[in-house]
Amino acid sequence: MDTDYVVTAGERLWAIEVKSGRTMRGGGLSAFRRVHPNAIPVVVGAGSVTLEEFFAVDPAAWLQSLG
């Protein structure tokens, strides 16, 4: 199970994977969600949310906006 970051706030759980290349395989997120089905998967970079966008905002507020 390979997820770059795990963030919790109360009952919420986010699994964050940071991608630097173009490939979006997401195998680590899938494995993490099998163990933690309520986790909210987040991919940063590689065709999803850009690194610039992610670092330009308050991460806590941005994660809360995802669910």
C-alpha positions as MATLAB code, in Angstrom:
seq = 'MDTDYVVTAGERLWAIEVKSGRTMRGGGLSAFRRVHPNAIPVVVGAGSVTLEEFFAVDPAAWLQSLG';
ca = [
       0.000    0.000    0.000;
       1.772    3.126   -1.218;
       0.147    6.482   -0.502;
       2.288    9.599   -0.166;
       0.293   11.361    2.557;
      -2.598   10.510    4.838;
      -4.463   13.390    6.462;
      -7.184   13.104    9.084;
      -9.555   15.702   10.487;
     -12.251   14.428   12.796;
     -14.042   11.627   10.951;
     -12.558   12.524    7.556;
      -9.596   10.745    5.995;
      -7.780   11.790    2.807;
      -5.247    9.669    0.959;
      -2.986   11.939   -1.089;
      -0.755   10.750   -3.885;
       1.669   13.194   -5.523;
       2.591   12.443   -9.134;
       5.488   14.117  -10.892;
       5.185   12.334  -14.251;
       2.374   11.782  -16.713;
       1.412    8.284  -15.583;
      -1.621    8.149  -13.297;
      -1.729    4.557  -12.117;
      -3.248    5.097   -8.681;
      -2.539    1.564   -7.463;
      -1.510    2.826   -4.044;
      -4.739    4.762   -3.638;
      -6.820    1.748   -4.650;
      -5.053   -0.482   -2.134;
      -5.443    2.142    0.598;
      -9.162    2.497   -0.119;
      -9.676   -1.255    0.136;
      -8.434   -1.030    3.725;
     -10.035    2.390    4.390;
     -13.150    2.537    2.167;
     -14.251    5.933    3.500;
     -10.961    7.615    2.549;
     -11.182   10.420    0.019;
      -8.571    9.862   -2.702;
      -6.635   12.913   -3.909;
      -4.120   13.006   -6.761;
      -1.875   16.051   -7.036;
       0.053   16.594  -10.281;
       0.110   14.555  -13.507;
      -3.102   15.770  -15.142;
      -5.105   16.248  -11.967;
      -4.726   19.196   -9.596;
      -1.478   20.900  -10.548;
       1.257   21.269   -7.978;
       1.038   25.045   -8.433;
      -2.701   25.028   -7.691;
      -2.256   22.765   -4.684;
       0.471   24.923   -3.132;
      -1.300   28.226   -3.934;
      -4.161   27.582   -1.497;
      -4.552   26.687    2.156;
      -4.270   22.859    2.067;
      -6.652   22.349    4.987;
      -9.392   24.458    3.373;
      -8.824   22.801    0.000;
      -9.115   19.290    1.457;
     -12.255   20.254    3.394;
     -13.804   21.461    0.120;
     -13.348   17.969   -1.382;
     -15.562   16.301    1.148;
];
